[in-house]
Amino acid sequence: MWRPIAEARGREPISPVGHRNVVQPPRTSFSLILSILIVCVAGTTTMPPAYNVDIKLSFEQFDMTPGPKGRQFRRNLLLHGGKSDADGFSLADCLLRTDSFAVQRGQAITLPPPAGVLAAPGAVPAPAGGAPLQTAYRLRRARLKESFRYIVMHMSDESTSAQLADDTAITYQNGPETFDMIMAQVITPLTTDEIQEMKIEFWLAEIVSDVGISENTIKDALKLLRYLNSEFPLASRFSDDEA
């Protein structure tokens, strides 16, 4: 009980071991700490929460580079767009305008189709009426929107994404129109020099370095040659015998 006695005699308190106490900092009351915490928490409640968006891509995003990368993007869209709806039409069918109610480029996609709208050459006839027709309308609208989303999610070019976000444009939520617009920009005709270089690459393809030795060597070699051949314009492609 050394502290109260020392304080009563008007002297600085002495510790039990004979040393003078170091002046202690003023104590902070629990209520003051609690008030500070409440203010801090209240201030953070006005901040928007952070979100992590997990987007599952079917293939690498495209940066709108014309040429070989553009042809690869088109091929990826069609190869991975095979999921079909209840009417049996896939996203690839929608992009290629070979599903029900498909229209030519620049035509209205309103359903039912307005008078004078030009159907796409590959459009499939729709049901005559009744419930099947209404279902076909619903599925067609879903394909248009889903195919648009499918393209946009695989785009990395910000300027193109901003252009596609214009809800007054004919491409908005219109997969086939968006597909044709992008392909017109990135699919460039091959020059004579490019075709010649591709032919050299085709003939120089080697089993050991390009395919590898395994039980599937012959099959993999044929797939490689067919892939390389598919990159040529139709008029310049090799025959099956040459491949």
VOVO-802355 format. One line per field, with one value per residue (C-alpha): residue number from 1; residue in three letters; x, y, z. Coordinates in steps of 0.5 Angstrom, whole numbers. Last residue first. Example, Ala and Ser with C-alpha at 12.3 -4.5 7.8 and 13.67 -1.06 7.14 Angstrom:
<atoms>
nr = (2; 1);
rest = (SER; ALA);
x = (27; 25);
y = (-2; -9);
z = (14; 16);
</atoms>
This chain:
<atoms>
nr = (243; 242; 241; 240; 239; 238; 237; 236; 235; 234; 233; 232; 231; 230; 229; 228; 227; 226; 225; 224; 223; 222; 221; 220; 219; 218; 217; 216; 215; 214; 213; 212; 211; 210; 209; 208; 207; 206; 205; 204; 203; 202; 201; 200; 199; 198; 197; 196; 195; 194; 193; 192; 191; 190; 189; 188; 187; 186; 185; 184; 183; 182; 181; 180; 179; 178; 177; 176; 175; 174; 173; 172; 171; 170; 169; 168; 167; 166; 165; 164; 163; 162; 161; 160; 159; 158; 157; 156; 155; 154; 153; 152; 151; 150; 149; 148; 147; 146; 145; 144; 143; 142; 141; 140; 139; 138; 137; 136; 135; 134; 133; 132; 131; 130; 129; 128; 127; 126; 125; 124; 123; 122; 121; 120; 119; 118; 117; 116; 115; 114; 113; 112; 111; 110; 109; 108; 107; 106; 105; 104; 103; 102; 101; 100; 99; 98; 97; 96; 95; 94; 93; 92; 91; 90; 89; 88; 87; 86; 85; 84; 83; 82; 81; 80; 79; 78; 77; 76; 75; 74; 73; 72; 71; 70; 69; 68; 67; 66; 65; 64; 63; 62; 61; 60; 59; 58; 57; 56; 55; 54; 53; 52; 51; 50; 49; 48; 47; 46; 45; 44; 43; 42; 41; 40; 39; 38; 37; 36; 35; 34; 33; 32; 31; 30; 29; 28; 27; 26; 25; 24; 23; 22; 21; 20; 19; 18; 17; 16; 15; 14; 13; 12; 11; 10; 9; 8; 7; 6; 5; 4; 3; 2; 1);
rest = (ALA; GLU; ASP; ASP; SER; PHE; ARG; SER; ALA; LEU; PRO; PHE; GLU; SER; ASN; LEU; TYR; ARG; LEU; LEU; LYS; LEU; ALA; ASP; LYS; ILE; THR; ASN; GLU; SER; ILE; GLY; VAL; ASP; SER; VAL; ILE; GLU; ALA; LEU; TRP; PHE; GLU; ILE; LYS; MET; GLU; GLN; ILE; GLU; ASP; THR; THR; LEU; PRO; THR; ILE; VAL; GLN; ALA; MET; ILE; MET; ASP; PHE; THR; GLU; PRO; GLY; ASN; GLN; TYR; THR; ILE; ALA; THR; ASP; ASP; ALA; LEU; GLN; ALA; SER; THR; SER; GLU; ASP; SER; MET; HIS; MET; VAL; ILE; TYR; ARG; PHE; SER; GLU; LYS; LEU; ARG; ALA; ARG; ARG; LEU; ARG; TYR; ALA; THR; GLN; LEU; PRO; ALA; GLY; GLY; ALA; PRO; ALA; PRO; VAL; ALA; GLY; PRO; ALA; ALA; LEU; VAL; GLY; ALA; PRO; PRO; PRO; LEU; THR; ILE; ALA; GLN; GLY; ARG; GLN; VAL; ALA; PHE; SER; ASP; THR; ARG; LEU; LEU; CYS; ASP; ALA; LEU; SER; PHE; GLY; ASP; ALA; ASP; SER; LYS; GLY; GLY; HIS; LEU; LEU; LEU; ASN; ARG; ARG; PHE; GLN; ARG; GLY; LYS; PRO; GLY; PRO; THR; MET; ASP; PHE; GLN; GLU; PHE; SER; LEU; LYS; ILE; ASP; VAL; ASN; TYR; ALA; PRO; PRO; MET; THR; THR; THR; GLY; ALA; VAL; CYS; VAL; ILE; LEU; ILE; SER; LEU; ILE; LEU; SER; PHE; SER; THR; ARG; PRO; PRO; GLN; VAL; VAL; ASN; ARG; HIS; GLY; VAL; PRO; SER; ILE; PRO; GLU; ARG; GLY; ARG; ALA; GLU; ALA; ILE; PRO; ARG; TRP; MET);
x = (-5; -4; -9; -14; -13; -9; -13; -12; -19; -22; -17; -12; -13; -16; -10; -6; -12; -12; -4; -4; -10; -7; 0; -4; -7; -1; 3; -3; 2; 7; 12; 12; 7; 11; 18; 18; 12; 15; 11; 15; 10; 5; 10; 12; 5; 3; 9; 6; -1; 2; 6; 0; -4; -9; -16; -17; -22; -21; -26; -31; -31; -33; -39; -41; -41; -44; -50; -50; -50; -55; -56; -53; -51; -56; -54; -58; -56; -48; -45; -42; -38; -35; -33; -29; -26; -24; -21; -21; -27; -29; -34; -37; -38; -41; -46; -48; -49; -53; -58; -59; -60; -65; -69; -70; -72; -77; -80; -79; -83; -89; -89; -89; -95; -99; -97; -93; -87; -81; -77; -69; -65; -60; -61; -62; -69; -71; -75; -81; -87; -84; -82; -86; -81; -76; -69; -69; -65; -58; -55; -60; -65; -65; -72; -70; -63; -58; -55; -48; -48; -55; -52; -46; -50; -53; -60; -64; -70; -69; -63; -56; -49; -44; -41; -34; -32; -36; -33; -26; -26; -28; -22; -17; -19; -18; -11; -9; -10; -13; -12; -18; -16; -19; -20; -17; -22; -28; -28; -31; -32; -31; -33; -29; -33; -31; -37; -38; -36; -41; -40; -33; -35; -39; -34; -29; -34; -36; -29; -27; -33; -31; -24; -27; -32; -26; -22; -15; -10; -5; 2; 6; 11; 17; 16; 22; 26; 27; 25; 17; 16; 17; 11; 13; 12; 6; 5; -2; 1; 7; 2; -3; 3; 6; 0);
y = (-67; -68; -73; -69; -63; -57; -50; -44; -43; -44; -39; -42; -43; -49; -53; -51; -55; -60; -61; -61; -66; -71; -71; -72; -78; -81; -79; -83; -88; -83; -79; -72; -67; -61; -63; -70; -70; -64; -59; -56; -57; -53; -48; -46; -46; -41; -37; -37; -35; -29; -27; -27; -23; -26; -22; -19; -22; -17; -11; -14; -20; -15; -12; -19; -22; -16; -16; -24; -23; -17; -15; -8; -9; -4; 1; 5; 1; 3; -2; -5; 2; 2; -6; -4; 2; -3; -8; -15; -18; -26; -23; -19; -25; -29; -23; -22; -30; -30; -24; -26; -33; -31; -27; -33; -38; -33; -33; -40; -41; -37; -41; -47; -45; -43; -41; -44; -46; -43; -44; -45; -38; -40; -35; -29; -27; -20; -16; -13; -13; -13; -20; -22; -21; -15; -17; -11; -12; -9; -16; -21; -24; -31; -32; -39; -41; -41; -33; -35; -32; -36; -42; -41; -40; -47; -48; -55; -52; -53; -49; -52; -51; -51; -44; -47; -48; -42; -37; -40; -40; -33; -31; -35; -31; -25; -27; -29; -22; -16; -15; -14; -15; -22; -26; -33; -39; -41; -36; -37; -30; -29; -22; -21; -15; -9; -6; 1; 6; 9; 4; 6; 12; 9; 4; 9; 13; 7; 6; 13; 12; 6; 8; 14; 10; 5; 11; 13; 13; 19; 17; 15; 19; 14; 12; 13; 7; 4; -3; -2; 4; 11; 16; 23; 27; 30; 26; 23; 21; 17; 13; 12; 9; 5; 0);
z = (-195; -202; -203; -199; -204; -202; -201; -205; -208; -201; -198; -194; -186; -187; -190; -183; -179; -184; -184; -176; -176; -181; -176; -170; -173; -176; -169; -165; -162; -160; -164; -164; -167; -170; -168; -170; -175; -179; -183; -188; -194; -190; -187; -195; -197; -191; -194; -201; -198; -194; -200; -205; -200; -195; -195; -188; -183; -177; -179; -183; -177; -172; -175; -178; -171; -168; -172; -171; -163; -163; -156; -158; -165; -168; -164; -159; -153; -154; -150; -157; -158; -151; -152; -158; -155; -149; -153; -149; -152; -150; -146; -151; -156; -151; -149; -156; -157; -151; -153; -160; -157; -152; -157; -161; -156; -154; -161; -162; -156; -158; -165; -161; -157; -163; -170; -176; -173; -176; -183; -182; -184; -189; -194; -188; -188; -191; -187; -191; -186; -179; -176; -170; -167; -168; -171; -176; -182; -182; -184; -187; -182; -178; -176; -174; -174; -180; -179; -178; -171; -169; -171; -167; -161; -162; -165; -163; -161; -154; -154; -157; -154; -160; -159; -157; -165; -168; -163; -163; -171; -171; -166; -170; -176; -173; -170; -177; -179; -176; -168; -165; -158; -157; -150; -150; -150; -147; -141; -134; -131; -124; -121; -115; -111; -107; -102; -103; -98; -94; -88; -87; -84; -79; -77; -75; -71; -67; -66; -63; -59; -56; -55; -51; -47; -45; -42; -44; -39; -38; -39; -33; -30; -28; -21; -17; -15; -8; -9; -7; -11; -9; -10; -11; -4; -1; 5; 3; -4; -1; 4; -2; -6; -1; 0);
</atoms>
